[in-house]
């Protein structure tokens, strides 16, 4: 199956790198307290961290102006602080290196802020990536809006039909669908996933893509 794709693109957080759950359950309540709000329930913290439409969740479920929340959160969630709690998945570096050995073009498209994305990509031990795009650093709308994906495809001269996106969330699945590329769901067992109808496959490890 992998032979049909010339371009393999990855989500970053939860796909190639892992931030321990204790971190989000500490820093989001810290941001809430700094704003003068009661800390959100653990389930709401997970929704803010993982789900699409985070701004709506913050506004409707948490009763906060998203801009105020994110500004305060970024003061706490520094690259230096997050780095202490973030590590690469064991299958990430070797998978990227193997894809490059096969002649594939490899990209990363992430909703993480640029300074966080750079820190996380740095944890991949120099794995050869052709292009990475922190969506918001280039003023693109959040996933699943496909504009950022179209930008990457044009930048790499890649066709949607020859592109595969690998991610770990509902928003990644919708992102791929809107961009017209195939999607593989990587089950990292961190949160609920309920999109099943247009996926190429579900895998438990990146190593599995080589045997599909």
Sine and cosine of phi, psi and omega as CSV:
sin_phi,cos_phi,sin_psi,cos_psi,sin_omega,cos_omega
0.00,0.00,-0.65,0.76,-0.07,-1.00
-0.88,0.47,-0.40,0.92,-0.04,-1.00
-0.87,0.49,-0.49,0.87,-0.08,-1.00
-0.96,0.28,-0.23,0.97,-0.07,-1.00
-0.96,-0.27,0.74,-0.67,0.09,-1.00
-0.99,-0.12,-0.39,0.92,-0.09,-1.00
-0.81,-0.59,0.86,-0.51,0.06,-1.00
-0.92,-0.39,0.84,-0.54,-0.04,-1.00
-0.88,-0.47,0.57,-0.82,-0.07,-1.00
-0.82,-0.58,0.57,-0.82,0.37,-0.93
-0.94,0.34,0.19,-0.98,-0.05,-1.00
-0.93,-0.37,-0.93,0.36,-0.04,-1.00
-0.91,0.42,0.82,-0.57,0.02,-1.00
0.99,0.12,-0.14,0.99,0.02,-1.00
-0.93,-0.36,-0.81,0.58,0.02,-1.00
-0.97,-0.22,-0.49,0.87,0.03,-1.00
-0.77,-0.64,0.41,-0.91,-0.06,-1.00
-0.83,-0.56,0.80,-0.60,0.14,-0.99
-0.96,-0.26,0.81,-0.59,-0.11,-0.99
-0.87,0.50,0.62,-0.78,-0.07,-1.00
-0.87,0.49,-0.49,0.87,0.01,-1.00
-0.86,0.51,-0.46,0.89,-0.03,-1.00
-0.92,0.40,-0.78,0.62,-0.01,-1.00
-0.91,0.42,-0.54,0.84,0.00,-1.00
-0.97,0.23,-0.10,0.99,0.12,-0.99
-0.98,-0.19,-0.74,0.68,-0.16,-0.99
-0.98,0.21,-0.55,0.84,0.02,-1.00
-0.92,0.40,-0.72,0.70,0.12,-0.99
-0.87,0.50,-0.57,0.82,0.05,-1.00
-0.88,0.47,-0.66,0.75,0.03,-1.00
-0.91,0.42,-0.67,0.74,0.02,-1.00
-0.87,0.49,-0.72,0.70,-0.01,-1.00
-0.89,0.46,-0.63,0.78,-0.01,-1.00
-0.91,0.41,-0.52,0.86,0.02,-1.00
-0.99,0.16,-0.33,0.94,-0.03,-1.00
0.99,-0.16,0.37,0.93,0.02,-1.00
-0.94,-0.35,0.42,-0.91,0.13,-0.99
-0.93,0.37,0.60,-0.80,0.02,-1.00
-0.85,0.52,0.64,-0.77,0.04,-1.00
-0.94,0.34,0.37,-0.93,0.06,-1.00
-0.90,0.43,0.43,-0.90,-0.02,-1.00
-0.80,0.60,-0.64,0.77,0.00,-1.00
-0.90,0.44,-0.61,0.79,0.01,-1.00
-0.94,0.33,-0.58,0.81,0.08,-1.00
-0.85,0.52,-0.71,0.71,0.02,-1.00
-0.90,0.45,-0.61,0.79,0.02,-1.00
-0.91,0.41,-0.69,0.72,0.02,-1.00
-0.88,0.47,-0.60,0.80,-0.06,-1.00
-0.97,0.26,-0.63,0.77,-0.20,-0.98
-0.95,-0.30,-0.56,0.83,-0.23,-0.97
-0.99,0.13,0.35,-0.94,0.16,-0.99
-0.94,0.33,0.21,-0.98,0.01,-1.00
0.84,0.54,0.67,0.75,-0.03,-1.00
-0.85,0.52,-0.60,0.80,-0.02,-1.00
-0.89,0.46,-0.61,0.80,0.04,-1.00
-0.93,0.38,-0.63,0.78,0.03,-1.00
-0.89,0.46,-0.72,0.70,0.00,-1.00
-0.89,0.46,-0.65,0.76,-0.03,-1.00
-0.96,0.27,-0.77,0.63,-0.14,-0.99
-0.99,0.12,-0.61,0.79,-0.09,-1.00
-1.00,-0.09,-0.46,0.89,-0.08,-1.00
-0.94,-0.34,-0.23,0.97,0.07,-1.00
0.93,0.37,0.60,0.80,-0.03,-1.00
-0.79,-0.61,0.49,-0.87,0.17,-0.99
-0.93,0.37,0.87,-0.49,-0.05,-1.00
-0.83,0.56,-0.61,0.79,-0.02,-1.00
-0.90,0.44,-0.65,0.76,0.03,-1.00
-0.91,0.42,-0.69,0.73,-0.01,-1.00
-0.88,0.48,-0.77,0.64,-0.09,-1.00
-0.92,0.40,-0.59,0.81,0.05,-1.00
-0.87,0.49,-0.70,0.71,0.01,-1.00
-0.93,0.37,-0.67,0.74,-0.01,-1.00
-0.88,0.48,-0.67,0.74,-0.04,-1.00
-0.92,0.39,-0.42,0.91,0.07,-1.00
-0.92,0.39,-0.45,0.89,-0.01,-1.00
-1.00,-0.09,-0.65,0.76,-0.08,-1.00
-1.00,0.08,0.93,0.37,0.01,-1.00
-0.99,0.13,0.40,-0.92,0.06,-1.00
-0.83,0.55,-0.63,0.78,-0.03,-1.00
-0.90,0.44,-0.66,0.75,-0.01,-1.00
-0.94,0.33,-0.72,0.70,-0.02,-1.00
-0.91,0.40,-0.56,0.83,-0.02,-1.00
-0.84,0.54,-0.55,0.83,-0.01,-1.00
-0.90,0.43,-0.36,0.93,-0.12,-0.99
-0.88,-0.47,0.22,0.97,-0.08,-1.00
-0.84,-0.55,0.67,-0.74,0.04,-1.00
-0.59,-0.81,0.42,-0.91,0.04,-1.00
-0.97,0.25,0.54,-0.84,0.17,-0.98
-0.93,0.38,0.54,-0.84,-0.07,-1.00
-0.90,0.45,-0.38,0.93,-0.03,-1.00
-1.00,-0.06,-0.07,1.00,-0.15,-0.99
-0.95,0.31,-0.85,0.52,-0.07,-1.00
-0.87,0.49,-0.74,0.68,-0.07,-1.00
-0.91,0.41,-0.54,0.84,0.02,-1.00
-0.92,0.39,-0.72,0.70,0.01,-1.00
-0.88,0.47,-0.69,0.72,0.00,-1.00
-0.90,0.44,-0.64,0.77,0.00,-1.00
-0.93,0.37,-0.63,0.78,0.05,-1.00
-0.88,0.47,-0.67,0.75,0.03,-1.00
-0.91,0.41,-0.59,0.81,0.07,-1.00
-0.89,0.45,-0.46,0.89,0.04,-1.00
-0.99,0.11,-0.06,1.00,0.02,-1.00
1.00,0.03,0.26,0.97,0.00,-1.00
-0.99,0.16,0.50,-0.87,0.21,-0.98
-1.00,0.07,0.73,-0.68,-0.08,-1.00
-0.85,-0.53,0.75,-0.66,0.06,-1.00
-0.72,-0.69,0.27,-0.96,0.11,-0.99
-0.79,-0.61,0.76,-0.65,0.09,-1.00
-0.83,-0.56,0.88,-0.47,-0.14,-0.99
-0.71,-0.71,0.52,-0.85,0.11,-0.99
-1.00,0.05,-0.01,1.00,0.02,-1.00
-0.93,0.38,0.56,-0.83,0.10,-0.99
-0.84,0.54,0.44,-0.90,-0.09,-1.00
-0.81,0.58,-0.71,0.70,-0.07,-1.00
-0.93,0.36,-0.51,0.86,0.09,-1.00
-0.96,0.28,-0.69,0.72,-0.01,-1.00
-0.86,0.51,-0.69,0.73,-0.01,-1.00
-0.89,0.45,-0.65,0.76,0.03,-1.00
-0.90,0.44,-0.70,0.71,-0.06,-1.00
-0.93,0.36,-0.68,0.74,0.03,-1.00
-0.89,0.46,-0.55,0.83,0.05,-1.00
-0.88,0.47,-0.37,0.93,0.01,-1.00
-0.98,0.18,-0.09,1.00,-0.01,-1.00
-1.00,0.05,0.18,0.98,0.18,-0.98
0.87,0.49,0.63,0.78,0.06,-1.00
0.97,0.25,0.30,0.95,0.05,-1.00
-0.83,0.56,0.71,-0.71,-0.14,-0.99
-0.96,0.27,0.95,-0.31,0.01,-1.00
-0.92,-0.40,0.76,-0.65,-0.05,-1.00
-0.97,0.26,-0.57,0.82,-0.04,-1.00
-0.32,-0.95,0.65,-0.76,0.10,-0.99
-0.77,-0.63,0.58,-0.82,-0.03,-1.00
-0.73,-0.69,0.95,-0.31,0.24,-0.97
-0.98,0.20,0.93,-0.36,-0.21,-0.98
-0.79,0.61,-0.76,0.65,-0.15,-0.99
-0.96,0.27,-0.38,0.93,0.04,-1.00
-0.92,0.40,-0.33,0.94,0.01,-1.00
-0.94,-0.34,0.27,0.96,0.09,-1.00
0.89,0.45,0.46,0.89,0.14,-0.99
-1.00,0.07,0.42,-0.91,0.09,-1.00
-0.95,0.32,0.34,-0.94,-0.03,-1.00
-0.90,0.43,0.37,-0.93,0.21,-0.98
-0.82,0.57,0.58,-0.82,0.17,0.99
-1.00,-0.06,0.23,0.97,0.08,-1.00
-0.82,0.57,0.81,-0.59,-0.15,-0.99
-1.00,0.09,0.00,1.00,-0.10,-0.99
-0.83,0.55,-0.65,0.76,0.00,-1.00
-0.91,0.40,-0.59,0.81,0.03,-1.00
-0.92,0.39,-0.66,0.75,0.04,-1.00
-0.88,0.48,-0.61,0.79,0.03,-1.00
-0.88,0.48,-0.70,0.71,0.00,-1.00
-0.91,0.42,-0.67,0.74,0.02,-1.00
-0.86,0.51,-0.69,0.72,0.02,-1.00
-0.92,0.39,-0.66,0.75,-0.01,-1.00
-0.87,0.50,-0.62,0.79,-0.07,-1.00
-0.99,-0.13,0.05,1.00,-0.04,-1.00
0.80,0.60,0.71,0.71,-0.04,-1.00
-0.95,-0.32,0.56,-0.83,0.02,-1.00
-1.00,-0.10,0.60,-0.80,0.03,-1.00
-0.82,0.57,-0.64,0.77,-0.04,-1.00
-0.94,0.35,-0.22,0.98,0.02,-1.00
-0.93,-0.36,0.28,0.96,-0.07,-1.00
-0.89,-0.46,0.64,-0.77,0.07,-1.00
-0.83,-0.56,0.75,-0.66,0.07,-1.00
-0.93,-0.36,0.71,-0.71,-0.02,-1.00
-0.87,-0.50,0.82,-0.57,-0.02,-1.00
-0.48,-0.88,0.01,-1.00,-0.15,-0.99
-0.83,-0.56,0.31,0.95,-0.10,-1.00
-0.57,-0.82,0.24,-0.97,0.08,-1.00
-0.85,0.52,-0.69,0.73,-0.05,-1.00
-0.91,0.43,-0.51,0.86,0.07,-1.00
-0.91,0.41,-0.66,0.75,0.01,-1.00
-0.89,0.45,-0.73,0.68,0.02,-1.00
-0.92,0.39,-0.58,0.82,0.05,-1.00
-0.85,0.52,-0.75,0.66,0.02,-1.00
-0.89,0.45,-0.69,0.72,-0.02,-1.00
-0.87,0.49,-0.72,0.69,-0.02,-1.00
-0.90,0.43,-0.49,0.87,0.01,-1.00
-1.00,0.07,-0.15,0.99,0.02,-1.00
0.97,0.22,0.47,0.88,0.02,-1.00
-0.90,-0.43,0.38,-0.93,0.03,-1.00
-0.95,0.31,0.43,-0.90,-0.08,-1.00
-0.74,-0.68,0.68,-0.74,0.17,-0.99
-0.89,-0.45,0.77,-0.64,0.05,-1.00
-1.00,-0.01,0.83,-0.56,0.04,-1.00
-0.98,-0.18,0.93,-0.37,-0.06,-1.00
-0.99,0.12,0.98,-0.18,0.05,-1.00
-0.99,-0.13,0.05,1.00,0.09,-1.00
0.87,0.50,0.63,0.78,0.02,-1.00
-0.96,-0.28,-0.42,0.91,-0.05,-1.00
-0.31,-0.95,0.15,-0.99,-0.07,-1.00
-0.95,0.32,0.65,-0.76,0.07,-1.00
-0.76,-0.66,0.79,-0.61,-0.09,-1.00
-0.75,-0.67,0.41,0.91,0.07,-1.00
-0.96,-0.28,0.86,-0.51,-0.08,-1.00
-0.74,-0.67,-0.24,0.97,-0.29,-0.96
-0.99,0.10,-0.30,0.95,0.00,-1.00
-0.82,-0.57,0.26,0.97,-0.01,-1.00
-0.97,0.23,0.51,-0.86,0.14,-0.99
-0.96,0.27,-0.67,0.75,-0.04,-1.00
-0.23,-0.97,0.28,-0.96,0.21,-0.98
-0.91,-0.42,0.75,-0.67,-0.01,-1.00
-0.79,-0.61,0.39,-0.92,0.03,-1.00
-0.98,-0.18,-0.29,0.96,-0.01,-1.00
-0.51,-0.86,0.52,-0.85,0.03,-1.00
-0.90,0.44,-0.42,0.91,0.03,-1.00
-0.85,0.52,-0.44,0.90,-0.07,-1.00
-0.93,0.37,-0.36,0.93,-0.05,-1.00
-0.90,0.44,-0.40,0.92,-0.05,-1.00
-0.98,0.18,-0.16,0.99,0.01,-1.00
-0.91,-0.43,0.09,1.00,0.00,-1.00
-0.97,0.24,0.00,0.00,0.00,0.00
